[in-house]
Amino acid sequence: MTDTLYKNFKLFDGDKPEIQDDAWFVVDSEKGEITNLGFGADAPDADETVDLDDKYVMPGLINAHTHIMMNPISNKLNYLSEAEVTFTALQNLKELLKTGVTYIRDCGCAFDVDIKLAKLQAEGQLGGTEILPSGRPMSMTGGHGDFTEGLNGETTWGNLVDSKDEMRKAVRQEFKLGAKNIKVMATGGVMSATDQIDDTELTEAEMAVAVEEAHSKHMTVAAHAEGANGIHNAIVAGVDSVEHGSYITDEDIQLMLKQGTYLTPTLIAAYTIPEYGEGKLPQYMLDKANSFIDTFFKRIGVAIKAGVKIALGTDAGTPFNGFKDVPYELELLTKVGATNTQALFASSQNSAKLLGIDDKYGTLQEGKVADFLVLDNDPVADVKAVQQVDKSVYKKGVKVF
């Protein structure tokens, strides 16, 4: 076993709201964990020492909503083979790591490729950004999620469920394969041609079955929910997180506060479509995005100010929503009302707790995994500091970029 001492840096540990000066920590190279952390000149001796030149250190980003199977430029979703999905996922994981994302929750992947890659990681065969997989999401027939077909014409992305019994079986199937989260489609969405974003899709009863099954097997449930009625159904059904939350009402904000439900806004996913999609995307996508984006941003601002627990997620992989652009979500959160610290806590504290990995990830403390970024500028003073292109990225104490 060898130890590495990292010293002479300013620390945002993801737990305290302020920058702490003259910090150091020691990383056990075998476990990739922080064994000792302190401040000032009393740093212990170690096998190796790395001087970080008085730069800023913060936890690696945790993105609670990605789609690693998707190419945000080609936007190809239909007739994908498993080989194409896997190749794209591996490329996206590299880009995520380079931009500072050290852990993700993938929220829907054809052929359950996210589950298969997560298993390879657990076996030590695949390093890099770690995956908490959801497998294939739950969608009603014709709903948001019923749009990917394999080369042989079979549905390979959404599990099509149209009753409580079908939901129960599909959740159990994903559990059998190794999913750690279940994604349910409570409403329509921007990318699905057959519905509107405020269409109510999976029923409260169907989602309640998903929650019952998932929670009894140490899994969480995330609900794609944009329209107000579907958001309400998802919260009442007991989901762990509402994804997007475009038309969240005041009443449901209060219900989320009461139940401790997380909100993953994915603001950037709505921003990029009208910003970059004119003449490149189907008109229905542009029309949908333009119709709700202003209301969406305002309602998320209301939820943040009310104290709803916000997780960092970007929906990376959707049109022009690149995996390298994850840090921009932090800036967007501040534009709708979050403080810089609230935006940073969305990744460090909240995403880690939502994913159930906060015992080892999310904050830089003794006993935690040494996933961290080294920045030139202070992220607490300005979250745009995290957008630094050439920042250093460490995964389990090893510099990977």
C-alpha positions in Angstrom: 0.0 0.0 0.0 1.3 3.5 -0.9 -0.1 6.8 0.3 -0.1 10.1 -1.7 -0.3 13.4 0.1 -2.0 16.2 -1.8 -1.2 19.6 -0.3 -1.3 23.3 -0.7 -4.9 23.9 -2.0 -8.1 25.7 -1.3 -10.8 23.2 -0.5 -14.6 23.2 -1.3 -15.4 19.9 0.4 -19.0 19.7 -0.8 -20.3 19.7 2.8 -19.4 23.1 4.1 -20.6 26.2 2.1 -17.2 28.0 2.2 -13.7 27.6 0.8 -11.2 26.3 3.3 -7.6 27.5 2.8 -4.3 25.7 3.1 -5.8 22.2 2.9 -4.2 18.8 2.5 -5.4 15.2 2.4 -3.8 11.8 2.1 -5.1 9.2 -0.3 -4.7 5.4 0.1 -3.7 4.4 -3.4 -5.1 0.9 -3.0 -8.6 1.9 -1.9 -8.6 5.3 -3.6 -10.0 6.8 -0.4 -9.0 9.8 1.8 -7.5 8.5 5.0 -6.5 11.8 6.5 -7.5 15.4 5.9 -6.4 18.6 7.6 -5.2 22.2 7.2 -2.0 24.1 7.8 1.5 22.9 8.1 0.9 19.7 10.0 0.5 17.4 7.0 2.0 13.9 7.6 4.7 12.3 5.6 3.6 10.1 2.7 5.1 7.9 0.0 4.4 10.5 -2.6 3.6 14.2 -2.3 1.7 16.3 -4.9 1.7 20.1 -4.5 -1.5 21.6 -6.0 -0.1 25.1 -6.2 -2.8 26.9 -4.1 -5.5 25.9 -6.6 -9.1 25.1 -5.8 -10.2 21.5 -5.1 -13.8 20.4 -5.2 -15.6 17.0 -5.4 -16.1 15.4 -8.8 -19.4 16.1 -10.3 -22.3 13.6 -9.9 -24.7 13.8 -12.8 -28.0 12.2 -11.7 -29.6 12.2 -15.2 -27.8 11.1 -18.3 -28.4 8.9 -21.4 -25.1 7.5 -22.3 -26.5 5.6 -25.3 -27.4 8.9 -27.1 -25.4 11.0 -29.5 -26.4 14.6 -29.0 -25.4 15.6 -32.5 -26.7 12.9 -34.7 -29.8 12.4 -32.5 -30.3 8.9 -33.9 -32.6 6.9 -31.7 -34.3 4.4 -34.0 -32.9 1.2 -35.4 -29.8 1.1 -33.2 -27.8 -2.1 -32.7 -26.5 -3.0 -29.3 -23.0 -2.5 -30.7 -23.8 1.1 -31.6 -25.3 1.7 -28.2 -22.3 0.3 -26.4 -19.8 2.2 -28.6 -21.6 5.5 -28.1 -21.9 4.9 -24.3 -18.1 4.3 -24.0 -17.3 7.4 -25.9 -19.7 9.5 -23.8 -18.2 8.1 -20.6 -14.8 9.3 -21.6 -16.2 12.8 -22.4 -18.0 12.9 -19.0 -14.8 12.0 -17.1 -12.8 14.7 -19.0 -15.3 17.3 -18.1 -15.2 16.4 -14.4 -18.2 14.0 -14.0 -17.0 11.1 -11.9 -20.3 9.4 -11.2 -23.6 9.2 -13.1 -27.1 7.8 -12.8 -28.1 6.7 -16.3 -31.9 7.2 -16.8 -32.7 4.8 -19.6 -30.5 2.8 -21.9 -31.4 0.4 -24.8 -30.5 -3.2 -24.4 -29.7 -2.5 -20.7 -26.2 -1.5 -21.8 -25.8 0.7 -18.8 -26.4 -2.3 -16.5 -23.9 -4.4 -18.4 -21.2 -1.6 -18.3 -21.8 -1.1 -14.5 -21.2 -4.8 -14.0 -17.9 -4.6 -15.8 -17.0 -1.7 -13.5 -17.9 -3.7 -10.5 -15.6 -6.5 -11.7 -12.7 -4.1 -12.2 -12.7 -4.5 -16.0 -13.9 -0.9 -16.8 -12.7 2.2 -15.0 -13.6 5.8 -15.4 -16.9 7.5 -14.6 -19.0 5.1 -12.5 -22.5 4.2 -13.4 -25.6 3.7 -11.4 -27.8 2.0 -14.0 -31.6 2.1 -14.6 -31.8 -0.2 -17.6 -34.8 0.2 -19.8 -37.4 2.8 -18.6 -41.1 2.1 -18.1 -43.4 3.7 -20.7 -47.0 3.2 -21.7 -47.6 2.1 -25.3 -47.3 5.1 -27.5 -45.9 7.2 -24.8 -42.6 8.9 -24.0 -40.2 6.0 -24.2 -41.9 4.0 -27.0 -39.7 5.2 -29.8 -36.6 3.0 -30.1 -36.7 0.0 -32.3 -33.9 -2.5 -32.9 -32.7 -3.8 -36.2 -35.3 -6.5 -36.2 -38.2 -4.2 -35.3 -38.4 -5.0 -31.6 -38.6 -2.3 -29.0 -35.2 -2.1 -27.3 -35.5 1.1 -25.1 -38.7 1.4 -23.2 -40.4 -1.5 -21.4 -44.0 -1.0 -22.6 -46.3 -1.5 -19.6 -50.1 -0.9 -19.6 -51.2 -2.3 -16.3 -50.0 -2.7 -12.7 -49.1 -6.3 -13.4 -47.0 -5.5 -16.4 -45.3 -2.8 -14.4 -44.5 -5.2 -11.6 -43.0 -7.8 -14.0 -40.9 -5.2 -15.9 -39.5 -3.8 -12.6 -38.6 -7.3 -11.5 -37.0 -8.0 -14.8 -34.8 -5.0 -14.5 -34.0 -5.9 -10.9 -32.9 -9.4 -12.1 -30.6 -7.8 -14.7 -29.0 -5.5 -12.1 -30.7 -2.1 -12.3 -30.2 0.1 -9.2 -32.9 2.7 -10.2 -36.2 2.4 -12.1 -37.2 5.1 -14.5 -40.9 5.7 -15.1 -42.5 8.0 -17.7 -45.2 9.9 -16.0 -45.9 12.3 -18.9 -45.1 13.1 -22.5 -41.9 14.7 -23.5 -40.1 16.9 -26.0 -38.5 14.1 -28.1 -41.5 11.9 -28.5 -43.6 12.6 -31.6 -46.8 11.0 -30.5 -47.6 13.1 -27.4 -47.4 16.5 -25.7 -45.3 17.2 -22.7 -48.3 17.7 -20.5 -50.0 14.4 -21.5 -50.6 12.2 -18.5 -49.2 8.8 -19.3 -48.3 6.1 -16.6 -51.0 6.2 -13.9 -50.5 6.9 -10.3 -51.4 3.3 -9.5 -48.9 1.9 -12.0 -46.1 4.1 -10.6 -47.0 3.1 -7.1 -46.3 -0.5 -8.0 -42.9 0.5 -9.4 -42.1 2.3 -6.2 -43.3 -0.7 -4.1 -41.2 -3.2 -6.0 -38.2 -0.9 -6.3 -38.1 0.1 -2.6 -38.5 -3.4 -1.5 -35.3 -4.3 -3.4 -33.0 -1.4 -2.5 -33.7 0.5 -5.7 -34.9 4.0 -6.3 -37.5 5.4 -8.7 -37.0 8.4 -10.9 -40.0 9.9 -12.8 -39.8 11.7 -16.1 -42.5 14.2 -15.3 -43.2 17.5 -17.1 -46.9 18.2 -17.1 -48.5 19.2 -13.8 -50.9 16.2 -13.5 -48.2 13.7 -14.2 -45.9 15.4 -11.7 -48.5 15.2 -9.0 -49.2 11.5 -9.8 -45.5 10.7 -9.5 -45.1 12.5 -6.2 -48.2 10.8 -4.7 -46.9 7.5 -6.0 -43.8 8.0 -3.8 -41.0 8.3 -6.4 -37.6 9.4 -5.1 -37.1 12.1 -7.7 -39.0 14.1 -10.2 -37.0 14.6 -13.4 -37.5 17.9 -15.2 -40.6 19.1 -13.3 -41.5 21.7 -15.9 -45.0 22.6 -14.7 -44.5 21.9 -11.0 -47.3 23.6 -8.9 -47.0 25.4 -5.6 -49.1 22.6 -4.0 -46.7 19.9 -5.3 -43.7 21.9 -4.2 -45.1 21.7 -0.7 -45.8 18.0 -1.1 -42.2 17.4 -2.3 -40.9 19.2 0.8 -43.1 17.1 3.1 -42.0 13.8 1.5 -38.4 14.7 0.8 -38.7 14.2 -2.9 -35.8 15.3 -5.0 -36.1 17.5 -8.2 -33.6 17.0 -11.0 -34.4 20.0 -13.3 -32.1 19.3 -16.4 -32.5 22.9 -17.5 -29.8 22.6 -20.2 -31.9 20.0 -22.0 -34.7 22.5 -22.6 -32.2 25.3 -23.4 -30.2 23.6 -26.1 -33.1 22.6 -28.4 -34.3 26.1 -29.3 -30.8 27.5 -29.0 -29.2 25.2 -31.5 -31.9 23.1 -33.1 -33.6 25.5 -35.6 -33.5 23.9 -39.1 -31.8 20.8 -37.6 -34.5 19.1 -35.5 -38.1 18.1 -36.2 -40.5 21.1 -35.9 -42.5 19.3 -33.2 -39.5 19.3 -30.9 -38.9 23.0 -31.4 -42.5 23.9 -30.9 -42.7 21.9 -27.7 -39.5 23.4 -26.3 -40.4 27.0 -27.2 -43.9 26.6 -25.7 -42.8 25.8 -22.1 -39.2 26.9 -21.5 -40.0 30.2 -19.9 -42.5 28.7 -17.5 -40.2 25.8 -16.8 -37.3 28.0 -15.7 -39.6 30.1 -13.6 -41.2 27.1 -11.8 -37.8 25.6 -11.1 -36.8 28.9 -9.6 -39.8 28.8 -7.3 -39.0 25.3 -6.2 -35.4 26.2 -5.4 -36.4 29.2 -3.4 -38.9 27.0 -1.5 -36.2 24.7 -0.4 -36.9 21.6 -2.6 -33.8 19.3 -2.7 -32.2 19.8 -6.1 -30.0 17.2 -7.7 -27.6 17.9 -10.6 -28.7 16.3 -13.8 -28.5 17.3 -17.4 -30.3 14.7 -19.6 -27.0 14.6 -21.4 -27.4 13.0 -24.8 -30.6 14.8 -25.8 -30.3 17.1 -28.8 -27.2 19.4 -28.7 -26.9 18.6 -25.0 -23.3 17.4 -24.9 -21.7 15.4 -22.2 -18.9 18.0 -22.1 -21.5 20.6 -21.2 -22.5 19.3 -17.8 -20.9 22.2 -15.8 -23.2 24.7 -17.7 -26.1 23.2 -15.7 -24.6 24.7 -12.6 -24.7 28.2 -14.2 -28.2 27.7 -15.4 -29.3 26.8 -11.8 -27.9 30.1 -10.6 -29.7 32.0 -13.4 -33.1 30.7 -12.2 -32.4 31.5 -8.5 -30.0 29.1 -6.9 -27.0 30.5 -5.1 -23.5 29.3 -6.2 -23.3 27.1 -3.1 -26.8 25.6 -3.7 -25.8 24.8 -7.3 -22.6 23.0 -6.1 -24.5 21.2 -3.4 -26.9 19.9 -6.0 -24.0 17.7 -7.2 -22.0 17.1 -4.1 -24.5 16.5 -1.4 -27.9 16.0 -3.1 -27.0 13.8 -6.1 -24.9 11.6 -3.9 -27.8 11.2 -1.4 -30.3 10.6 -4.1 -28.2 7.9 -5.6 -27.6 6.3 -2.2 -23.8 6.6 -2.6 -23.2 9.4 0.0 -21.4 7.0 2.3 -18.4 7.1 0.0 -19.0 9.8 -2.7 -20.1 13.4 -3.1 -18.0 15.1 -0.5 -14.3 15.2 0.2 -13.9 13.9 3.8 -12.0 11.2 5.6 -13.2 7.8 4.5 -14.7 9.1 1.2 -13.5 8.2 -2.3 -10.9 10.7 -3.6 -12.9 11.8 -6.7 -11.9 15.5 -7.2 -11.3 18.4 -9.5 -8.5 20.9 -9.5 -9.6 24.4 -10.7 -7.8 27.7 -11.3 -10.7 29.8 -9.9 -13.0 29.7 -7.0 -16.3 27.8 -7.7 -18.1 29.2 -4.7 -17.4 32.8 -5.9 -18.5 31.8 -9.5 -19.8 28.4 -10.6 -18.5 29.1 -14.1 -15.1 28.1 -12.7 -16.2 24.5 -13.1 -16.4 25.1 -16.9 -12.6 25.3 -17.1 -11.7 23.1 -20.1 -8.2 22.1 -18.9 -9.1 21.4 -15.3 -7.4 18.4 -13.7 -9.6 15.4 -12.9 -8.8 12.8 -10.3 -10.7 9.5 -10.0 -10.0 7.5 -6.8 -6.9 9.6 -6.2 -5.4 9.0 -9.7 -5.1 11.9 -12.2 -7.0 10.9 -15.3 -7.0 14.3 -17.1 
